[in-house]
Amino acid sequence: MSSRRPALSGLADLERENALLLAIVEATSSGPDVEPLAAAVARLIVAATATDVCFVHVLDDAGHSLTLVGATPPFDGEVGTVRLPIGTGVTGWVAERGQPAVIVDDKHADARYLPIPALRGTDFTSMASVPMTSDPAGLVGVLNVHTVARREFTAHDIRLLTTIGRLVAGALHSARLHRRLVARERAHEQFTEQVIAAQEAERRRLAGDIHDGISQRLVSLGYHLDAAAGTMRSDPGYAAQQLALARELADITVDEARAAIGGLRPPILDDLGLAGGLASLCRTVPDLRCELTLGEERLPEHVEIALYRIAQEALQNVQKHAGATTVRMRFAVRAGAARLEVGDDGCGFDIGAGELPVADRSGYGMRSMAERAELVGGTLAVRSRPGSGTTVTVTVPSG
């Protein structure tokens, strides 16, 4: 691999420089996708600046690391696979300091240099690295060029690369915003689908409860009342028996109706609030000692229902699976977030190291609880280890 052409005056003469900047402006307006934009810019820079390869690294959304999003062949296959923490290697140093870096030769003697086998740094002698910044976004990424032949990068070269970096940074920032917007819209669509699915499941459950229980009992109730009415004079004893059966059915039907209503919204939340409802839940769990630390803060109705149902499911899981003697329930609101924690001293299970999100896990009712948390904008996590019990924690916005 060798340099395509010698530099005429630094990296480019004025005419080539202007043509390069114009081409980059055109490339940055070609579309909202990050990778195609970075690849096009990398090719333009190499073609116009007598360098051999170009790498475009973009800062992640968290601002902790850089990802390779554009490269000239043969390194375009490494896009998305190379990540560098801020401060690591020359690229990370440039991102951390916001200053250009130049290595003319003997890279391994430079304390900042970190070999990346996939990018074959030893094949190249000289390199220049500049930050890509824009006024609205600050640091967006880092732009690197390398040459096989030894190159003294001049101050003019660095200014040109920095100008290119600013042009590209603005476009990359817009592309990232577009990507986030698309992801947010997709998440909103999925959220809407989950809400509709949950509503339909709840309606099917309620329809089944009414059909199988309340409706059938009302039919029977009508039968007993008809029988009583028809025999009131001819057989008062039989009529009284039918009325007693009708009264019994009426009482059962009322209880079933209350249970169906409670399935939609627990009445206890209206009477006692969330803290009282959670305490009441714990009192219904037999053979378990409950340790409660419950704040009295009130939350929006739909959030309280979700937390109550999650606690209900968690306690059922403890009863069914944990073999526990003690359950701990804590609820508090701090710094704009509500946190509910249900823990036990039972058998636990192997979930891996640390506290992990469980939206994609099945079993132990975790999926149901995770979906309820997500529907109110929250997250569910579980900590567990064989022999050390299980703790389920849900955190949701309190506003």
Buried (B, 14 or more C-beta within 10 A) or exposed (E): EEBEEEBEEBBBEEEBBEBBBEBBEEBBEEEBEBBBBBBBBBBBBBBBBBBBBBBBBBBEEEEEBBBBBBBBEEBBEBBEEBEBEBBBBBBBBBBBEEEBBBBBEEBEEBEBBBEBEEBBBEEBBBBBBBBBBBEEBEBBBBBBBBBBEEBEBBEEBBBBBBBBBBBBBBBBBBBBEBBEEEEEEEEEEEEEEBEEEBEEEEEEEBEEBBEEBBEBBBEBBEBBBEBBEEBBEEBEEBBEBBBEBBEEBBEBBEEBBEEBEEEEBBEBBEEBBBBBBBBBBBEEBEEBEBEBEBBEBBBBEEBBBBBBBBBBBBBBBBBEBBEBEBBBBBBBBEEEEBBBBBBBBBBBBEBEEEEEEBBEBEEBBBBBBBBBBBBBEBBBBBBBBEEEBBBBBBBBEBE
